[in-house]
């Protein structure tokens, strides 16, 4: 839907269903410089919603499907929930998801301009949980993700990671606020110098 002077104009509508008996939930989208739209979400595999796959797709500016990629979480923890999406300047799509493998973890995916999965990276503290919330790509093609990760004291801290364009982990930064408090990041952005800004809340 496009905003035009005086209101909105609906150019096209597209519907996608994984199954007539299950339900799907789209959770994030992004747009590239050519007007292609990218969408990601989860497709449930069972009626009690304990299992879900990740579905990522792209439409061109005219609403024609360019590609679709369905990702099934391996192993017994068959649940993955994408929470955020970003694009780089060369048409690569990045998705940040919550997955249970075997504890709740961040999983970062990179897709090629034609929808092929190029790499995935998992972050989770052994024995604890990590809950992703936001993603951004800088001008060099590095991807930054953030979320809340449980520390040794069971409090949740801001935990931000940076990968290069090949998926190599560059650094991990944690922020713990007041003693006994849990911090939950909600958004991040990256400036032209590559500095990362994270915002969120704290609960005592």
Secondary structure by P-SEA (a helix, b strand, c coil): ccccccbbbbcbbbbbbccccbbbbbcccccccccbbbbbbbbbccccccbbbbbbbcccccccccbbbbbbbcccccbbbbccccccccbbbbbbbbbccccbbbbbbbbcccccccbbbbbbcccbbbbbcccccccccbbbbbbbbbcccccccbbbbbbcccccccbbbbbbccccbbbbbccccccccbbbbbbbcccc
